[in-house]
Amino acid sequence: NPWAMLNPVASGSNNLQWPQVRPNSFGQQEAAVSPGSQFVDAQLLAPANNGGPTQTMALPPNSAAVNAGTPTGAPVTDQRGLPRFAQVDIGAFELQNSALIFADGFGG
């Protein structure tokens, strides 16, 4: 991917990249943008008004990005201004604990 080669990621781990083979690429596999990148679909939801000044792509609870980040150098809030937790999520959206309270309809 020429863009990735010209714009490398500064640090190596806790990055997700998807897809490894793009549609209509004649089977060409993408190179990892940084050492330690994982080719995993984060299952991002469609851009929506999830709070904050801009739309974000929310993470479902079963996303590979949940609790997969590193707190080293991570902002204390996500793009919406909501707090990040000890084991941060990868990306601009931090899944909030309140999103999980009634995941089964009754809590717990």
MMTF fields as JSON, N, C-alpha, C and O atoms, coordinates in Angstrom:
{
  "mmtfVersion": "1.0.0",
  "mmtfProducer": "UNKNOWN",
  "numBonds": 431,
  "numAtoms": 432,
  "numGroups": 108,
  "numChains": 1,
  "numModels": 1,
  "chainsPerModel": [1],
  "groupsPerChain": [108],
  "chainIdList": ["A"],
  "bondAtomList": [4, 2, 8, 6, 12, 10, 16, 14, 20, 18, 24, 22, 28, 26, 32, 30, 36, 34, 40, 38, 44, 42, 48, 46, 52, 50, 56, 54, 60, 58, 64, 62, 68, 66, 72, 70, 76, 74, 80, 78, 84, 82, 88, 86, 92, 90, 96, 94, 100, 98, 104, 102, 108, 106, 112, 110, 116, 114, 120, 118, 124, 122, 128, 126, 132, 130, 136, 134, 140, 138, 144, 142, 148, 146, 152, 150, 156, 154, 160, 158, 164, 162, 168, 166, 172, 170, 176, 174, 180, 178, 184, 182, 188, 186, 192, 190, 196, 194, 200, 198, 204, 202, 208, 206, 212, 210, 216, 214, 220, 218, 224, 222, 228, 226, 232, 230, 236, 234, 240, 238, 244, 242, 248, 246, 252, 250, 256, 254, 260, 258, 264, 262, 268, 266, 272, 270, 276, 274, 280, 278, 284, 282, 288, 286, 292, 290, 296, 294, 300, 298, 304, 302, 308, 306, 312, 310, 316, 314, 320, 318, 324, 322, 328, 326, 332, 330, 336, 334, 340, 338, 344, 342, 348, 346, 352, 350, 356, 354, 360, 358, 364, 362, 368, 366, 372, 370, 376, 374, 380, 378, 384, 382, 388, 386, 392, 390, 396, 394, 400, 398, 404, 402, 408, 406, 412, 410, 416, 414, 420, 418, 424, 422, 428, 426],
  "bondOrderList": [1, 1, 1, 1, 1, 1, 1, 1, 1, 1, 1, 1, 1, 1, 1, 1, 1, 1, 1, 1, 1, 1, 1, 1, 1, 1, 1, 1, 1, 1, 1, 1, 1, 1, 1, 1, 1, 1, 1, 1, 1, 1, 1, 1, 1, 1, 1, 1, 1, 1, 1, 1, 1, 1, 1, 1, 1, 1, 1, 1, 1, 1, 1, 1, 1, 1, 1, 1, 1, 1, 1, 1, 1, 1, 1, 1, 1, 1, 1, 1, 1, 1, 1, 1, 1, 1, 1, 1, 1, 1, 1, 1, 1, 1, 1, 1, 1, 1, 1, 1, 1, 1, 1, 1, 1, 1, 1],
  "groupList": [{"groupName": "ASN", "atomNameList": ["N", "CA", "C", "O"], "elementList": ["N", "C", "C", "O"], "formalChargeList": [0, 0, 0, 0], "bondAtomList": [1, 0, 2, 1, 3, 2], "bondOrderList": [1, 1, 2], "singleLetterCode": "N", "chemCompType": "L-PEPTIDE LINKING"}, {"groupName": "PRO", "atomNameList": ["N", "CA", "C", "O"], "elementList": ["N", "C", "C", "O"], "formalChargeList": [0, 0, 0, 0], "bondAtomList": [1, 0, 2, 1, 3, 2], "bondOrderList": [1, 1, 2], "singleLetterCode": "P", "chemCompType": "L-PEPTIDE LINKING"}, {"groupName": "TRP", "atomNameList": ["N", "CA", "C", "O"], "elementList": ["N", "C", "C", "O"], "formalChargeList": [0, 0, 0, 0], "bondAtomList": [1, 0, 2, 1, 3, 2], "bondOrderList": [1, 1, 2], "singleLetterCode": "W", "chemCompType": "L-PEPTIDE LINKING"}, {"groupName": "ALA", "atomNameList": ["N", "CA", "C", "O"], "elementList": ["N", "C", "C", "O"], "formalChargeList": [0, 0, 0, 0], "bondAtomList": [1, 0, 2, 1, 3, 2], "bondOrderList": [1, 1, 2], "singleLetterCode": "A", "chemCompType": "L-PEPTIDE LINKING"}, {"groupName": "MET", "atomNameList": ["N", "CA", "C", "O"], "elementList": ["N", "C", "C", "O"], "formalChargeList": [0, 0, 0, 0], "bondAtomList": [1, 0, 2, 1, 3, 2], "bondOrderList": [1, 1, 2], "singleLetterCode": "M", "chemCompType": "L-PEPTIDE LINKING"}, {"groupName": "LEU", "atomNameList": ["N", "CA", "C", "O"], "elementList": ["N", "C", "C", "O"], "formalChargeList": [0, 0, 0, 0], "bondAtomList": [1, 0, 2, 1, 3, 2], "bondOrderList": [1, 1, 2], "singleLetterCode": "L", "chemCompType": "L-PEPTIDE LINKING"}, {"groupName": "VAL", "atomNameList": ["N", "CA", "C", "O"], "elementList": ["N", "C", "C", "O"], "formalChargeList": [0, 0, 0, 0], "bondAtomList": [1, 0, 2, 1, 3, 2], "bondOrderList": [1, 1, 2], "singleLetterCode": "V", "chemCompType": "L-PEPTIDE LINKING"}, {"groupName": "SER", "atomNameList": ["N", "CA", "C", "O"], "elementList": ["N", "C", "C", "O"], "formalChargeList": [0, 0, 0, 0], "bondAtomList": [1, 0, 2, 1, 3, 2], "bondOrderList": [1, 1, 2], "singleLetterCode": "S", "chemCompType": "L-PEPTIDE LINKING"}, {"groupName": "GLY", "atomNameList": ["N", "CA", "C", "O"], "elementList": ["N", "C", "C", "O"], "formalChargeList": [0, 0, 0, 0], "bondAtomList": [1, 0, 2, 1, 3, 2], "bondOrderList": [1, 1, 2], "singleLetterCode": "G", "chemCompType": "PEPTIDE LINKING"}, {"groupName": "GLN", "atomNameList": ["N", "CA", "C", "O"], "elementList": ["N", "C", "C", "O"], "formalChargeList": [0, 0, 0, 0], "bondAtomList": [1, 0, 2, 1, 3, 2], "bondOrderList": [1, 1, 2], "singleLetterCode": "Q", "chemCompType": "L-PEPTIDE LINKING"}, {"groupName": "ARG", "atomNameList": ["N", "CA", "C", "O"], "elementList": ["N", "C", "C", "O"], "formalChargeList": [0, 0, 0, 0], "bondAtomList": [1, 0, 2, 1, 3, 2], "bondOrderList": [1, 1, 2], "singleLetterCode": "R", "chemCompType": "L-PEPTIDE LINKING"}, {"groupName": "PHE", "atomNameList": ["N", "CA", "C", "O"], "elementList": ["N", "C", "C", "O"], "formalChargeList": [0, 0, 0, 0], "bondAtomList": [1, 0, 2, 1, 3, 2], "bondOrderList": [1, 1, 2], "singleLetterCode": "F", "chemCompType": "L-PEPTIDE LINKING"}, {"groupName": "GLU", "atomNameList": ["N", "CA", "C", "O"], "elementList": ["N", "C", "C", "O"], "formalChargeList": [0, 0, 0, 0], "bondAtomList": [1, 0, 2, 1, 3, 2], "bondOrderList": [1, 1, 2], "singleLetterCode": "E", "chemCompType": "L-PEPTIDE LINKING"}, {"groupName": "ASP", "atomNameList": ["N", "CA", "C", "O"], "elementList": ["N", "C", "C", "O"], "formalChargeList": [0, 0, 0, 0], "bondAtomList": [1, 0, 2, 1, 3, 2], "bondOrderList": [1, 1, 2], "singleLetterCode": "D", "chemCompType": "L-PEPTIDE LINKING"}, {"groupName": "THR", "atomNameList": ["N", "CA", "C", "O"], "elementList": ["N", "C", "C", "O"], "formalChargeList": [0, 0, 0, 0], "bondAtomList": [1, 0, 2, 1, 3, 2], "bondOrderList": [1, 1, 2], "singleLetterCode": "T", "chemCompType": "L-PEPTIDE LINKING"}, {"groupName": "ILE", "atomNameList": ["N", "CA", "C", "O"], "elementList": ["N", "C", "C", "O"], "formalChargeList": [0, 0, 0, 0], "bondAtomList": [1, 0, 2, 1, 3, 2], "bondOrderList": [1, 1, 2], "singleLetterCode": "I", "chemCompType": "L-PEPTIDE LINKING"}],
  "groupTypeList": [0, 1, 2, 3, 4, 5, 0, 1, 6, 3, 7, 8, 7, 0, 0, 5, 9, 2, 1, 9, 6, 10, 1, 0, 7, 11, 8, 9, 9, 12, 3, 3, 6, 7, 1, 8, 7, 9, 11, 6, 13, 3, 9, 5, 5, 3, 1, 3, 0, 0, 8, 8, 1, 14, 9, 14, 4, 3, 5, 1, 1, 0, 7, 3, 3, 6, 0, 3, 8, 14, 1, 14, 8, 3, 1, 6, 14, 13, 9, 10, 8, 5, 1, 10, 11, 3, 9, 6, 13, 15, 8, 3, 11, 12, 5, 9, 0, 7, 3, 5, 15, 11, 3, 13, 8, 11, 8, 8],
  "groupIdList": [1, 2, 3, 4, 5, 6, 7, 8, 9, 10, 11, 12, 13, 14, 15, 16, 17, 18, 19, 20, 21, 22, 23, 24, 25, 26, 27, 28, 29, 30, 31, 32, 33, 34, 35, 36, 37, 38, 39, 40, 41, 42, 43, 44, 45, 46, 47, 48, 49, 50, 51, 52, 53, 54, 55, 56, 57, 58, 59, 60, 61, 62, 63, 64, 65, 66, 67, 68, 69, 70, 71, 72, 73, 74, 75, 76, 77, 78, 79, 80, 81, 82, 83, 84, 85, 86, 87, 88, 89, 90, 91, 92, 93, 94, 95, 96, 97, 98, 99, 100, 101, 102, 103, 104, 105, 106, 107, 108],
  "secStructList": [7, 2, 2, 2, 2, 2, 1, 7, 7, 1, 1, 7, 1, 1, 7, 3, 3, 7, 7, 1, 5, 7, 6, 6, 1, 6, 6, 7, 5, 7, 7, 7, 1, 1, 6, 6, 7, 3, 3, 7, 7, 7, 7, 7, 7, 7, 3, 3, 7, 7, 1, 1, 1, 1, 7, 3, 3, 7, 7, 7, 6, 6, 7, 6, 6, 6, 6, 7, 1, 7, 1, 6, 6, 7, 7, 1, 5, 7, 6, 6, 1, 7, 5, 7, 7, 1, 1, 7, 7, 1, 1, 1, 7, 7, 7, 7, 6, 2, 2, 2, 2, 6, 6, 6, 1, 1, 7, 7],
  "xCoordList": [0.847, 0.0, 0.898, 1.579, 0.915, 1.795, 1.54, 2.491, 0.288, 0.007, 0.676, 1.296, 0.557, 1.148, 2.665, 3.299, 3.243, 4.692, 5.213, 6.296, 4.457, 4.869, 4.497, 5.054, 3.559, 3.062, 3.08, 2.017, 4.251, 4.301, 3.791, 3.91, 3.227, 2.769, 3.992, 4.974, 3.933, 5.105, 5.462, 6.644, 4.469, 4.775, 4.217, 3.355, 4.719, 4.473, 3.349, 2.811, 2.952, 1.988, 0.615, 0.436, -0.327, -1.703, -2.376, -3.163, -2.072, -2.727, -3.493, -2.997, -4.722, -5.505, -5.548, -5.61, -5.514, -5.532, -6.46, -6.431, -7.287, -8.256, -8.628, -8.757, -8.809, -8.577, -7.135, -6.386, -6.766, -5.412, -5.352, -4.328, -6.456, -6.568, -7.794, -8.913, -7.577, -8.685, -9.445, -8.869, -10.75, -11.525, -10.93, -10.448, -10.97, -10.48, -8.996, -8.553, -8.224, -6.779, -6.005, -4.78, -6.732, -6.113, -5.327, -4.314, -5.803, -5.193, -3.967, -3.319, -3.638, -2.455, -2.684, -3.675, -1.776, -1.881, -1.233, -0.164, -1.897, -1.367, -0.218, -0.231, 0.76, 1.818, 1.342, 0.566, 1.79, 1.436, 1.974, 3.103, 1.16, 1.592, 2.639, 3.356, 2.728, 3.747, 4.022, 3.172, 5.204, 5.489, 4.48, 4.165, 3.988, 3.04, 1.593, 0.713, 1.304, -0.091, -0.767, -0.148, -2.049, -2.829, -3.863, -4.491, -4.048, -5.103, -6.371, -6.579, -7.214, -8.442, -9.524, -9.265, -10.722, -11.864, -12.36, -12.816, -12.276, -12.714, -14.237, -14.759, -14.949, -16.418, -16.985, -17.986, -16.35, -16.822, -18.243, -18.608, -19.043, -20.402, -20.368, -19.352, -21.456, -21.529, -21.314, -21.669, -20.738, -20.582, -21.931, -22.94, -21.924, -23.17, -22.852, -21.703, -23.882, -23.745, -23.779, -24.849, -22.615, -22.496, -22.109, -21.655, -22.29, -21.872, -20.586, -19.859, -20.303, -19.097, -19.329, -20.438, -18.279, -18.421, -18.516, -18.951, -18.119, -18.151, -18.738, -18.84, -19.115, -19.587, -18.421, -17.271, -18.734, -17.731, -18.278, -19.482, -17.376, -17.746, -17.622, -16.516, -18.747, -18.77, -18.214, -18.192, -17.77, -17.288, -18.368, -18.913, -18.691, -19.569, -18.771, -17.545, -19.422, -18.701, -17.774, -16.793, -18.059, -17.235, -16.142, -15.515, -15.911, -14.883, -13.486, -13.211, -12.615, -11.22, -10.495, -9.428, -11.045, -10.417, -10.681, -9.971, -11.694, -12.045, -10.953, -10.583, -10.453, -9.406, -8.117, -7.336, -7.885, -6.711, -5.662, -4.636, -5.906, -4.96, -3.922, -3.852, -3.132, -2.138, -2.354, -2.567, -2.301, -2.478, -1.271, -1.374, -0.137, 1.057, 0.828, 0.7, 0.777, 0.588, -0.843, -1.104, -1.782, -3.184, -3.794, -3.51, -4.63, -5.331, -6.212, -6.663, -6.46, -7.279, -8.761, -9.55, -9.14, -10.524, -10.541, -9.546, -11.684, -11.831, -12.224, -12.244, -12.53, -12.853, -14.099, -14.272, -14.955, -16.187, -15.976, -16.875, -14.797, -14.53, -14.866, -14.828, -15.195, -15.522, -14.252, -13.306, -14.219, -12.983, -12.557, -13.38, -11.245, -10.672, -10.404, -10.308, -10.285, -10.095, -8.692, -7.945, -8.331, -6.976, -6.532, -5.422, -7.363, -7.052, -7.863, -9.03, -7.259, -7.977, -8.354, -7.757, -9.357, -9.756, -8.9, -8.378, -8.761, -8.03, -8.961, -10.101, -8.481, -9.235, -9.839, -9.515, -10.718, -11.295, -12.466, -12.91, -12.964, -14.17, -13.82, -13.317, -14.082, -13.881, -15.243, -16.123, -15.413, -16.669, -16.819, -15.936, -17.923, -18.15, -18.796, -19.588, -18.458, -19.037, -20.552, -21.197, -21.141, -22.589, -23.218, -24.379, -22.466, -22.986, -23.178, -23.919, -22.516, -22.597, -23.56, -23.869, -24.036, -24.844, -26.078, -26.391, -26.78, -28.003, -27.86, -28.811, -26.685, -26.432, -27.376, -27.754, -27.773, -28.674, -30.124, -30.988, -30.389, -31.743, -32.029, -32.955, -31.266, -31.542, -30.319, -30.422, -29.17, -27.944, -27.257, -27.796, -26.072, -25.321, -24.723, -24.047],
  "yCoordList": [-1.167, 0.0, 1.237, 1.492, 1.994, 3.162, 4.171, 4.767, 4.382, 5.349, 4.916, 5.734, 3.64, 3.142, 3.234, 3.514, 3.005, 3.057, 4.491, 4.708, 5.459, 6.858, 7.51, 8.548, 6.91, 7.475, 6.42, 6.024, 5.955, 4.868, 5.302, 6.463, 4.349, 4.584, 4.711, 3.99, 5.629, 5.905, 4.759, 4.466, 4.1, 3.021, 1.712, 1.696, 0.624, -0.641, -1.516, -2.266, -1.479, -2.486, -1.87, -0.656, -2.714, -2.314, -1.618, -0.691, -2.059, -1.53, -2.647, -3.766, -2.332, -3.267, -2.742, -1.533, -3.635, -3.264, -4.222, -5.427, -3.69, -4.534, -3.895, -2.671, -4.595, -6.023, -6.293, -5.375, -7.54, -7.889, -7.985, -7.679, -8.412, -8.438, -7.611, -7.939, -6.542, -5.664, -6.248, -6.929, -5.967, -6.405, -5.786, -4.654, -6.523, -6.062, -5.716, -4.904, -6.323, -6.066, -7.21, -7.279, -8.108, -9.25, -10.108, -10.706, -10.168, -11.023, -10.445, -11.125, -9.193, -8.584, -8.391, -7.787, -8.899, -8.753, -7.455, -7.082, -6.771, -5.54, -5.875, -6.917, -5.005, -5.132, -4.485, -3.53, -4.985, -4.383, -2.951, -2.696, -2.016, -0.618, -0.387, 0.614, -1.304, -1.202, -2.597, -3.482, -2.791, -4.096, -4.38, -3.488, -5.57, -5.934, -5.671, -5.997, -5.087, -4.879, -6.224, -7.188, -6.272, -7.487, -7.234, -6.175, -8.186, -8.094, -8.685, -9.898, -7.818, -8.225, -7.196, -5.994, -7.656, -6.763, -6.268, -7.067, -4.967, -4.392, -4.304, -3.938, -4.63, -4.627, -3.259, -3.171, -2.196, -0.85, -0.665, -1.156, 0.049, 0.36, 1.578, 2.267, 1.839, 2.967, 4.286, 4.389, 5.298, 6.612, 7.111, 7.048, 7.61, 8.076, 9.145, 9.316, 9.854, 10.842, 10.102, 9.875, 9.734, 9.016, 9.949, 9.501, 11.249, 12.263, 12.906, 12.323, 14.088, 14.79, 15.639, 15.684, 16.316, 17.284, 16.68, 17.359, 15.424, 14.79, 13.391, 12.824, 12.849, 11.474, 10.53, 10.824, 9.41, 8.382, 7.035, 6.862, 6.098, 4.725, 3.922, 3.632, 3.572, 2.887, 1.474, 0.873, 0.968, -0.409, -1.27, -0.898, -2.408, -3.346, -4.033, -4.094, -4.549, -5.184, -6.322, -6.589, -7.002, -8.135, -7.739, -8.61, -6.444, -5.981, -6.351, -6.323, -6.694, -6.988, -5.754, -5.882, -4.562, -3.318, -3.019, -2.211, -3.658, -3.406, -3.966, -5.136, -3.108, -3.455, -3.944, -4.653, -3.583, -4.063, -2.975, -3.224, -1.779, -0.685, -0.667, -1.569, 0.363, 0.562, 1.938, 2.911, 2.031, 3.345, 4.261, 5.467, 3.715, 4.519, 5.484, 5.066, 6.761, 7.783, 7.988, 8.859, 7.213, 7.363, 8.589, 8.855, 9.344, 10.46, 9.934, 8.79, 10.75, 10.317, 10.256, 9.658, 10.872, 10.801, 10.351, 10.469, 9.835, 9.456, 10.686, 11.795, 10.512, 11.633, 12.387, 13.562, 11.718, 12.341, 13.077, 13.774, 12.93, 13.551, 12.647, 13.09, 11.393, 10.448, 9.755, 9.596, 9.342, 8.799, 7.472, 6.655, 7.294, 5.994, 5.257, 5.872, 3.953, 3.133, 2.539, 2.717, 1.842, 1.301, 0.508, 0.712, -0.382, -1.117, -0.461, -0.8, 0.47, 1.3, 0.522, -0.506, 1.037, 0.489, 1.127, 2.227, 0.452, 1.001, 1.931, 1.571, 3.117, 4.029, 5.205, 5.474, 5.902, 7.157, 6.953, 7.903, 5.733, 5.452, 4.499, 3.401, 4.911, 4.05, 3.526, 4.302, 2.209, 1.607, 1.885, 1.554, 2.486, 2.86, 1.708, 0.951, 1.583, 0.515, 0.559, -0.488, 1.758, 1.885, 1.208, 0.801, 1.084, 0.425, -1.07, -1.728, -1.608, -3.037, -3.383, -4.557, -2.384, -2.654, -3.478, -4.438, -3.113, -3.811, -4.594, -4.711, -5.121, -5.846, -7.03, -7.365, -7.682, -8.825, -8.445, -9.314, -7.128, -6.653, -6.434, -5.69, -7.056, -6.944, -6.596, -6.428, -6.484, -6.189, -7.487, -8.583, -7.322, -8.484, -9.181, -10.192],
  "zCoordList": [0.0, 0.0, 0.0, 0.993, -1.066, -1.128, -0.015, 0.491, 0.382, 1.442, 2.735, 3.415, 3.083, 4.325, 4.283, 5.301, 3.131, 3.036, 3.169, 3.714, 2.678, 2.753, 4.078, 4.436, 4.81, 6.061, 7.156, 7.634, 7.566, 8.546, 9.924, 10.313, 10.636, 11.996, 12.892, 12.716, 13.851, 14.687, 15.619, 15.8, 16.216, 17.147, 16.616, 15.736, 17.161, 16.519, 16.987, 16.172, 18.236, 18.67, 18.895, 18.8, 19.19, 19.486, 18.306, 18.499, 17.089, 15.898, 15.22, 15.09, 14.781, 13.99, 12.568, 12.345, 11.625, 10.213, 9.494, 9.744, 8.597, 7.895, 6.593, 6.567, 5.53, 5.323, 4.921, 4.585, 4.961, 4.53, 3.008, 2.398, 2.405, 0.947, 0.587, 0.981, -0.159, -0.538, -1.728, -2.577, -1.774, -2.942, -4.219, -4.201, -5.293, -6.596, -6.598, -7.409, -5.7, -5.679, -6.32, -6.219, -6.98, -7.638, -6.661, -7.023, -5.404, -4.399, -3.724, -2.929, -4.032, -3.417, -1.925, -1.517, -1.123, 0.325, 0.763, 0.279, 1.687, 2.255, 3.196, 3.852, 3.262, 4.249, 5.542, 5.509, 6.653, 7.941, 7.985, 7.566, 8.495, 8.542, 9.615, 9.585, 10.555, 11.599, 12.142, 12.049, 12.706, 13.315, 14.43, 15.218, 14.503, 15.548, 15.202, 15.999, 14.033, 13.628, 13.429, 12.978, 13.773, 13.58, 12.498, 12.477, 11.606, 10.604, 11.207, 11.176, 11.753, 12.437, 12.134, 12.172, 11.838, 11.621, 12.976, 13.795, 13.222, 14.495, 14.595, 15.648, 13.533, 13.505, 13.871, 14.583, 13.387, 13.677, 13.178, 12.11, 13.965, 13.557, 12.636, 12.554, 11.955, 11.019, 11.762, 12.936, 11.102, 11.743, 12.249, 11.546, 13.49, 14.101, 15.142, 15.548, 15.56, 16.624, 17.958, 18.524, 18.448, 19.718, 20.857, 21.91, 20.641, 21.602, 21.123, 20.32, 21.603, 21.195, 19.963, 19.43, 19.508, 18.415, 17.016, 16.087, 16.849, 15.531, 15.627, 16.715, 14.503, 14.478, 14.766, 14.44, 15.373, 15.639, 15.196, 15.008, 15.037, 14.711, 16.001, 16.457, 16.578, 17.875, 17.759, 16.685, 18.895, 18.996, 19.63, 20.669, 19.036, 19.731, 20.84, 20.751, 21.877, 22.988, 22.577, 23.271, 21.463, 21.039, 20.04, 19.437, 19.862, 18.931, 19.423, 20.622, 18.486, 18.818, 19.338, 19.939, 19.123, 19.576, 21.049, 21.649, 21.642, 23.041, 23.956, 23.864, 24.832, 25.801, 25.139, 25.773, 23.89, 23.168, 22.954, 22.322, 23.47, 23.314, 24.417, 25.252, 24.398, 25.444, 26.061, 25.338, 27.379, 28.002, 27.801, 28.026, 27.386, 27.176, 26.021, 24.871, 26.327, 25.312, 24.869, 24.04, 25.396, 24.997, 25.663, 26.831, 24.945, 25.582, 26.713, 26.662, 27.723, 28.858, 28.509, 29.241, 27.397, 26.936, 25.483, 24.768, 25.061, 23.659, 22.842, 23.375, 21.584, 20.698, 21.163, 20.842, 21.908, 22.395, 23.707, 24.177, 24.307, 25.601, 26.769, 27.917, 26.508, 27.569, 28.051, 27.279, 29.315, 29.887, 29.267, 28.853, 29.22, 28.866, 30.172, 31.235, 30.084, 31.273, 31.271, 30.309, 32.333, 32.496, 31.276, 30.784, 30.784, 29.557, 28.453, 28.255, 27.737, 26.78, 25.53, 25.208, 24.836, 23.55, 22.462, 22.644, 21.356, 20.214, 19.448, 19.155, 19.127, 18.271, 18.996, 20.153, 18.309, 18.786, 19.746, 20.391, 19.844, 20.635, 21.771, 21.53, 22.999, 24.171, 24.605, 24.979, 24.554, 24.999, 26.479, 27.27, 26.854, 28.25, 29.007, 28.445, 30.27, 31.093, 31.084, 31.129, 31.025, 31.049, 29.829, 29.882, 28.729, 27.545, 27.789, 27.057, 28.812, 29.089, 30.223, 30.428, 30.959, 32.152, 31.821, 32.526, 30.757, 30.406, 29.107, 28.335, 28.876, 27.629, 27.471, 26.348, 28.591, 28.48, 28.763, 28.875, 28.88, 29.137, 30.599, 30.924, 31.52, 32.945, 33.766, 34.981, 33.135, 33.87, 34.281, 34.127, 34.8, 35.27, 34.153, 34.346]
}
